[in-house]
Amino acid sequence: MGFFMSARFIFITGGVVSSLGKGVSVASIGTLLQNKGFKIKLRKLDPYLNVDPGTLNPYEHGEVFITKDGGETDLDLGHYERFTNISTSKYDNTTSGRIYSSVIHAERCGEYLGKTVQVIPHITDAIKNFILRDADNYDFVISEIGGTIGDIESLPFLEAIRQLKNDLGQEMVLNIHLTLLPYIESAGEMKTKPTQNSIKSLLSIGIQADMILCRTVKHMTDDIRTKISHFCNVSKNRIFEAIDTNLIYKIPVLFKNQKLDDEILKFFQITEKYDNDLKDLRAFVDKFENLGDDEISIGIFGKYIDLQDSYKSLHEALRNTGIAMNKRVNIISFNTEDFDEEQFKNIAGVVIPGGFGARGVEGKIQAIKFAREHDIPCLGICFGMQLMLIEFARNVLGFNDANSTEIDPATSYPVINLLSMTKDASELGGSMRLGDMICNIKKDTKLFDIYKESSVYERFRHRYGFDKRYISDFENQGVVFSGFDDSNVVEAIELSNKKWFIGVQYHPEFNSTPLSPSPLFKSFLSAITNR
């Protein structure tokens, strides 16, 4: 396989333990290069055997991030978009499952002309093809390799990037390794051995790290940097600290202060186009640093609350919108399997997030009822909007057993039902209404006042929706159906007699970034502040 590419490639691997922050590191490096005038592409390669994370429980792998083109992808793509304001694609995330499926399908179709199909070269070639896809349209392609060095399932990915350094030329590929630099409190010492061992593990499969990022809780001394340099065969000026911080958007600034971006360009022997010095991001960080003590407390009533990554984009959207509005947002999570009205004592707003399945549903409905009856600003997202309609049907319309057919197929009042366009789906994965779709907004509604547009595009992920047979029952009691798609699927609702009680079938959190927060979240926080 011969290659000629004008793009440069950067690969980020991780060692010692998971959750060191590879995704944020990729997003930060992309931001730095974008800041210097380069066109970037960010990609994630996950070693697990699921074809995509769409059918994974959020406790397994965090939230599923939805791309504009309908991809169910890894949550790190959310970081990529929030940091760079560049839309990702379903083609920017792949898994071992997807790679192996494509190779096996090709073999079944006879595309290998009877050859023995093997990990090398067939799997590794498929991985390389994924990495190189559309690369010539960009100056830099930055790819995160999921998992941790030493994991057996990531070996084909590591072999593929090892080969690419030879295929493309040593000067066209930069390998950056993120590793743990622990501080042992009782000994008062920072330990380099985990980093040394991680770099050696990487070297044992043929990859020499060109740069090292050290995740640490304390600043590195020059002696520590020298020691790592000697044992890991990396020059001191290419060893950087990734220190813990109270705001992840500080990380590009911290990397820039260490001249990480300059070292990357030196490695590739190219010059910057310009340098904006992260002006907008620094202003955002400045706002965060100067927030007052005034705090907005918002309750998220969900069932995956034990893992914050389960609602990662929602948390980021609420906090980032608060910072943009000079408000400090405090998020309090409540497990709806144990609902108690006392939970409302210390919160000023309610969010009912998306989800699937029956567990925790009744607690969510009770939370919605309390918020509606006490006129507490409430935002329902996706399944949250559906439950708003179920609660209203039960407690206002008198449809006592109203439900979704997802939860109770035998309900007498299926106000939420399977959408016709998804009824023929034979598999759960990828069978929903996914990605960016139009929402046509009725004039003279709160939603129109919020967006100030007659139509917007938002990201969807659902297969159930409101059954329009009941529309007049709801409208007669004050429910306003304020958003529809072109085929008249209900996409937004609100209550005319409440200050702020809105449900949307889409996920506004996926389109909300620190520098461009969603109008819906801005309006929600304003309603809480003005209450």
N, C-alpha and C positions, 0 to 999 in steps of 0.2 A: 504494500500500500504506500503510494508516494503522496507527499503533501507539499503544497506551497501556500502559506498563509501570510497575510500582512498584519493580522491581529497578533497581539502578544497575549500569552496565557498565564494566569496566576492560579495556583492551586493551594487551597487552605486545608491542611489536615490537622487532626487533634490527637493528643496523647494523654496518657495517665488515667484520666477519668472523663466521663461525658459531662455535658452541660458547662463547659468552660467558656462558651461564647463564640463559637466559630461563626454562627450566623451573623451576630452583631459585628464581628471582625470583618467578615466579607462585606457587609453593608457599609462599614466605616471606610474600608480601603476603596470601595467603589465611590463613596462620597468624596474622598480625597482626590481621586483621579478625575472625577467629574468636575471638581472644583478647579482643576488645572486645564480644563477645556477639552478633555478627551471623552469620546463616546464609549460607553461601557455596557456590558451585558453580564448579568449575575445569574449563576446557575447552582442548583443543589442536586447532589447525587446521593441517594439514600440506599444503604445496603440491605434493608429488610425485603422479604419476599412478597409482601403485599404489592399489587400492581400500582396502587396509589394509596394515600392515607384515608380515602373516602369512607371506608367501612371500619376504620379503627375507632375504638372507644377513646374519647379524649384523654382518659387517664393513661392510655398506652403511649400516646405520642403528642399530646396537646391538641390545640384546635386544628381544624382543616381550613387552610386559607384558600379562598376562591379567587381565581384570576379573572380578568375581564373576558377572556375567551373561553371560560367555562371549565378550567382545570381545577380539580380537587388536589391541592398541593400541600407541601410541608409549610408549617407556620413560619419558617425562616424567610420565605418569600414575602411575608408581611413585613419583616424587618427591612428587606431589600427595598420595598416600595416606600415605606415610611421615611427611610433615610434619604433616598435619592429622588423621590417623586417620579420615578420611572415605572410604568406599568410592566409587570412581568407577564409571562405566558405559560400555558400548560406545557409548553415545550422546554421550560426552564427547570423542570423538576422530573427526575426519573428515579426508578428503584431497581433493585435486582430483579424483582418480579416482572417489571415491564420489559427489562432487557432480555431476560431468559424467555419470556413469552414471545417476544418478537423473533428471537433466534429459532425457537422451536417451531413457530408458525412457518418461518421461511424454510426450515428443513422439511416440514410436512408438505410444503408446496414444491419441493424438489429444487429449490434455488441453489443448493450447494452441490448439485450435479453428482450426487452419490458419495461425496467425501464424508469422512468421519467428522462429526461435529464435536468440537472441543471448547473448553474454556478459553484456551489460547489456540488459534487466533479469533474464533468466532465471537465469543462473548466480549473479549477485550476490544475487538474491532467495532462491535455494536456500541460499546461505551464511548470509544473514541469518536465515532460518527455523531453520537449525541452531543459531545462536548464541542465538536467542530461545526455543528449545524449553524448556518448563517453567520459564522464568525467573521467573514470578510466585510460585514457591514459595521464592524466595531473596531475601535482601537485596542480595547482590552476586554477579554473574556475572563471573568473571575469565577472559579468553581469551588464550591465547598464539598468536601468528601465527608459524608456523615459517618457517625460511629467513632471508634477509638482505635488507634494503632494496636494491633494484636488481635482484633476481632476477626474471626475466620471469614465471615461473610463479606468483609470489605476488601479482601485480597484481590479479586478481579479488577476493582476500581483502581487500586493502587498500582497494580501491574499495568493498567491502561495508561495512567499518567506517567509512569516510568518510561513506557515506550514512546509517549508523545515527546518527551524531552529529546530523544534521539531522532524521531521522525521529523520534528520541526526545526531542530537545532538548539543547542544548549542555551544560546542567547535569546531564544524566543519564549522560554518557559521558566517561570519563577516558582519555586516551592517554598511556601511559608508554613511553618509548623507552630501550632499553638499548644502550649504545654503548661503544666502546673508547677509553680514555684512556691511551695508551702512554707509558712512561717510557723515554727514550733514554739509556742508561747512559753512552755515550761523551760525550754533550753535557751530561749531568747535568740534563736538562730533561724536564718533562712536556709533551706536545704535544696541543693541543686541536683541531688542524685535522681529524683524522679525525671527531671528534664534530661539528664545524661542518658538514662535508660530508654526514655522515649525516643530520643534522637538515634540511639543505637538500634532500636527495633525498626525504625524507619529505614536506616541504612542497611539493615540485614535483608531488606527486600529490594534493595537497589536504588533507593532514593536518598540523596544527600540534601538536607535542608539548606536552602540558600539564606533564609532569614528565620528568626525565632521570635515568637511573641510569648511572653511569660505572664501568665495569669497569676496575680499576686495581691496580697492585702497591704503590703508595705512597699515603699520605694526600694529599688535595687541599689546596692552600693556598687562602686566601680570594681571592687574586689570580686563581687558575685558575678558581675558581667564578664570580667576577665576569666574567671574560673569556667564559666559556661563556654566561653569562646575557645579555651584550650581543649576542653573535653569533647566539644561538639563540632569542632572544625568550622566554625562560623566566626567571621570577623566581629569585633566588639561593636562597631558602628551599625551592624545589622542584627543586633539583639535589642528588642524593645520590650518595655513593660506594658502589660494590659492590666492596670490596677483597678481594683473595685471602686465603683462610683455610685452615687445616689441617683444618677440620671444617665441612661445609656447613650443619650445624644451628645454627651460630653466626650465620648470615646474618640470620634474623629478629631476633635480638637486636641485631645491628649496625644493622639498619634501624630498629629501635625506638629505639635510642639516638640516632639522627638525627631522630627524630620523623616518620618517613615515614608512619606510620599516622595521626598527628594531621593532617598535611597533606592526606591523602586525604579525611578526614572534613570538613575545612575546605572543600575543593574542592566536595564535594557538599552542603555546608551542613547536615550532620546531626550529631547528638551521639552519643557512644558510649553503649552500654547499661550497660557496666561495663568494668573493665580488670583482668585477672588478672595482668598484668605478666609473661606467659610463664613463670609459676612452674615448671611441670613441665619445660619445655624448658630453662630456666636450670639446673635441677637436673641434667639430663642432661649439659649442657655442662660443668657443674662436675665431674661424675664423670670426664668425659674429661680435663679439665685436671689432675686429681689422680691419674690412673692411675700405678701404680708402673712399675718397669722390667721386671717379670716379664712375659714375652711368650709367647703361644701361636702356634706356627707351623703353618699349615694349608696343605697342597698341594691346589690345584685342578688336576685332570688333564683338560684339555679340548683343543679344536682351534681355538678362536677367541680365543686368549689375547693376541694382538697388539693387540686393542682392548678395554680394560677395560670399556667400556659393553656388550660382548657378554654379560657376566654381572653386570650392574649390581646387580640386586636381590639376587643371591647375595652379592656383596661387601658390600653395605650390611647385609644380614641378619647375616652373620658378625661384622662389626666392631661393629655396634650391639648385638648380643647380648653381645659381649665387654665393651663399655662398661657395659652394664646390670649385668653380673656382676663389674665391677671388674677385668676382664682385658683386656690389650692384645693384639689379634689381628693377627698378621702373615700376610698372604696371599701365598703363592708360587705362581705359575702355571707349569704345565709343559705343553708341546706334546706330545701323545701320538703324534705322528708320529715323534718322536725319543725314545722311552722308554729310560730307563737307570735301573737300580736305585740308582745313586749319588744319584738325585734324592730318595731317602728319607732321606738322611743328616741333613738339617736340618729335618725336619717331624715333627709329633707326631700328625697326623690327616690323613685323606684325604677329599676330596669328588670324586665323579664326577658332573658336571652333565649336564643335558639336552642334546640335540643331534639331528641328523638326518644320515643318509648314512653311507657306509662309511669315509670318510677319518678316520684316527686311531683307529678302533675297536680294532684289535689292541693298540695301546699302552694304551688304557684297560683292556682285559682283563688285560694284564700287570700293570698297577698294582693292579687289584683282587686278582689272585692273590697278589701280594707282600703286600698289606695283610692278606688273609685268613690267609696262612701265618704271618705274624709278629704276628698279633693286634693290628694297628694299628686304632684306631677309624676306621670307614669309613662314609660316608653316600653312598648312591647316589640320585640324583634323576631321575625319569622314565626317560629312556634309560639313565641310570646304574643304576637298579634292574634294568632288562632285561639289561644287560651283566653284572651280578652273577650273575644266573641262568644266563646263557650260560657264564660262567667256571666256575661250579660244575658245570654239566652236562658240560663238557669235562674238567675236571681232577679231579672227585670221582666223578661218575657214569660216566665213561668214554665219554660221547657225543662222540666226537672232533671231528666236524664240526658240533656244535650251533651254531645261529645264529638270527638273526631273518630272517624271509622278506623284510624290508626290505633286508637286506644280501646275503643269499644265498637266492634263491627256490628253489634246488634242494637245500637242505640236507636231510640224512637225518633230522635232529632239529630240527624247527621249534618250539623251546621258546617262542619269541616269534613271534606270528602276528598277522595283521590282524584287528582286532576286527570282529565281525559287524555292529555298528551303523554301521560306517564303510565297509563293502565296496561299497556302491552309490554312493559319492561320485564324481561325474564331474569335479570340479575339486578341486585341492589346497587352495586358499584357503578357510578357514572350514569345512572338512569334517571336522575332528577332533572328538574328545570334549573340549569346551571349558568352562571356567568352574567355579564352585563346585559341588561334588558331595559326597555323603555318603561317608564311610569308616567302616564298622562295624568296631570293633576287638575282637578276641578277648581275653577275660580271661586272666590268667596269662601275659601276654606282656610283653616290654619296652615295646612301644608303648603298652599299656594303662597301665603304670607311668608312662610319660612324660606322657600326656594326662590320665590319671585320668578318662576318659570312655569310655562304650561306643560312642559315635559322634561324629565331628567333621566339619566341612565344610572342605574344602581345594580349591585351584584346580588344574585339570587342563588338559593340552594334549598329547594323543597320539592316535594311531590304531592303534598296535600294542600288544599286551598279552600276558601269559603264557597259554600254551595249557594249559588245565586237564587235558588228557589225561595230562600228565606229573606231576601233583601228587603222587601216591603215591611215585613215584621219588625226588622231592626230599625229601618228609617222612620217608621211611625213612632218609635220610642226615643228618637234623638241620636241614633248612630248615623254619622256622615261617612259615606264611602267616598273618600277623597282622591283615591288613586287607582287607576286601571291600566292594564296593558292594552295593546291594539286589538286583542281578541276578547277583551272585557273580563279578564281574570282580575279579581280584587287584589290590589297591592298595598292599599293604605286605608286606615279607618281612623276616626276621631269621634269624640263625644262633644256635641254642641253645647251642652250645659256644664262643661268642666273647663277649668282654666287651661290645663295642659294634660290631655289624656289621649295619646296617639299610639297607634300600632302600625307597623310597616312589615310587609312580607319579605322585604329585602334586608340586606345586611349593610347598613351605612358605615359600620366600623371598618369595612374593607376598603372604602374609598376615602377614609379620613387620614390625613397625615399631619405632622406637627406644623408644617408651614402652610397647610391648606386644610383646616379642620372642616368636617361635615357641617353644613348649615343646620341639620337636624340636631346634632349634639350642642351646637351653640345656642339654639333656641331652647333646648331642654334645660341647659344650665342657667340660662337667663330667666326662665320661668321659675326655677328653684330660688334663684337670688331675689327675684321680685315678689316671691310669695309672702 
